[in-house]
Protein backbone atom coordinates (compact mmCIF):
# COMPACT_ATOMS: atom_id res chain seq x y z
CA UNK A 1 0.00 0.00 0.00
CA UNK A 2 1.42 3.38 -1.00
CA UNK A 3 1.40 6.32 1.43
CA UNK A 4 -0.60 9.20 -0.06
CA UNK A 5 0.57 11.79 2.48
CA UNK A 6 1.65 15.05 0.86
CA UNK A 7 4.04 17.23 2.80
CA UNK A 8 2.97 20.81 3.28
CA UNK A 9 5.59 23.02 1.60
CA UNK A 10 4.19 26.44 2.43
CA UNK A 11 3.19 28.16 5.64
CA UNK A 12 -0.48 28.46 6.39
CA UNK A 13 -0.24 32.12 7.50
CA UNK A 14 2.16 34.99 6.99
CA UNK A 15 4.66 35.60 9.76
CA UNK A 16 4.57 39.07 11.30
CA UNK A 17 8.04 40.32 12.14
CA UNK A 18 8.86 43.44 14.09
CA UNK A 19 11.90 45.66 14.02
CA UNK A 20 14.50 45.00 16.70
CA UNK A 21 14.30 47.26 19.74
CA UNK A 22 16.23 50.51 19.67
CA UNK A 23 19.81 50.08 20.87
CA UNK A 24 20.14 51.31 24.47
CA UNK A 25 22.53 54.23 24.92
CA UNK A 26 24.78 54.75 27.95
CA UNK A 27 24.18 57.64 30.35
CA UNK A 28 26.91 60.27 30.09
CA UNK A 29 29.30 60.13 33.03
CA UNK A 30 28.31 56.65 34.22
CA UNK A 31 31.33 54.33 34.27
CA UNK A 32 29.15 51.20 34.38
CA UNK A 33 27.23 52.32 31.29
CA UNK A 34 30.48 53.13 29.52
CA UNK A 35 31.96 49.73 30.36
CA UNK A 36 28.94 47.90 28.98
CA UNK A 37 28.91 50.05 25.83
CA UNK A 38 32.63 49.39 25.25
CA UNK A 39 32.09 45.63 25.63
CA UNK A 40 29.24 45.86 23.11
CA UNK A 41 31.41 47.72 20.57
CA UNK A 42 34.28 45.27 21.06
CA UNK A 43 31.97 42.29 20.55
CA UNK A 44 30.57 43.82 17.37
CA UNK A 45 34.06 44.51 16.04
CA UNK A 46 34.90 40.79 16.13
CA UNK A 47 31.49 39.64 14.85
CA UNK A 48 30.23 38.27 18.18
CA UNK A 49 26.64 39.42 17.72
CA UNK A 50 25.38 37.11 20.44
CA UNK A 51 27.49 39.06 22.94
CA UNK A 52 26.29 42.33 21.38
CA UNK A 53 22.75 41.21 22.15
CA UNK A 54 23.76 40.15 25.67
CA UNK A 55 25.35 43.57 26.30
CA UNK A 56 22.17 45.30 25.09
CA UNK A 57 20.12 43.25 27.57
CA UNK A 58 22.61 43.97 30.36
CA UNK A 59 22.73 47.69 29.57
CA UNK A 60 18.92 47.88 29.53
CA UNK A 61 18.79 46.22 32.95
CA UNK A 62 21.47 48.59 34.27
CA UNK A 63 19.59 51.61 32.88
CA UNK A 64 16.41 50.42 34.58
CA UNK A 65 18.02 49.61 37.91
CA UNK A 66 20.59 52.41 38.23
CA UNK A 67 18.99 55.23 36.30
CA UNK A 68 15.26 54.66 36.73
CA UNK A 69 14.50 53.48 33.21
CA UNK A 70 15.95 53.14 29.75
CA UNK A 71 17.44 56.45 28.68
C-alpha atoms as one frame of an Amber mdcrd trajectory, in Angstrom:
protein
   0.000   0.000   0.000   1.417   3.376  -1.003   1.404   6.325   1.432  -0.601
   9.202  -0.058   0.567  11.790   2.476   1.650  15.053   0.858   4.037  17.227
   2.800   2.973  20.812   3.281   5.587  23.021   1.602   4.186  26.440   2.434
   3.189  28.162   5.636  -0.483  28.461   6.389  -0.243  32.117   7.496   2.165
  34.985   6.987   4.657  35.596   9.756   4.571  39.068  11.303   8.042  40.322
  12.144   8.860  43.440  14.095  11.898  45.656  14.025  14.502  45.000  16.700
  14.298  47.260  19.743  16.230  50.512  19.674  19.806  50.076  20.867  20.137
  51.305  24.466  22.532  54.226  24.916  24.779  54.753  27.947  24.178  57.635
  30.345  26.909  60.273  30.092  29.304  60.129  33.032  28.306  56.650  34.218
  31.333  54.330  34.274  29.152  51.200  34.376  27.230  52.321  31.294  30.481
  53.131  29.524  31.962  49.731  30.365  28.940  47.900  28.976  28.911  50.047
  25.833  32.632  49.385  25.253  32.085  45.625  25.635  29.242  45.857  23.107
  31.407  47.716  20.574  34.282  45.269  21.065  31.969  42.291  20.555  30.574
  43.821  17.372  34.059  44.509  16.043  34.901  40.790  16.125  31.492  39.638
  14.854  30.234  38.266  18.177  26.639  39.424  17.721  25.380  37.106  20.438
  27.492  39.056  22.937  26.295  42.332  21.384  22.752  41.213  22.149  23.764
  40.151  25.673  25.352  43.572  26.297  22.172  45.300  25.093  20.123  43.255
  27.568  22.612  43.966  30.363  22.728  47.686  29.568  18.915  47.884  29.526
  18.794  46.216  32.953  21.466  48.590  34.273  19.591  51.606  32.883  16.407
  50.423  34.575  18.023  49.614  37.912  20.593  52.414  38.235  18.989  55.229
  36.305  15.261  54.660  36.726  14.502  53.479  33.207  15.949  53.145  29.747
  17.442  56.450  28.676
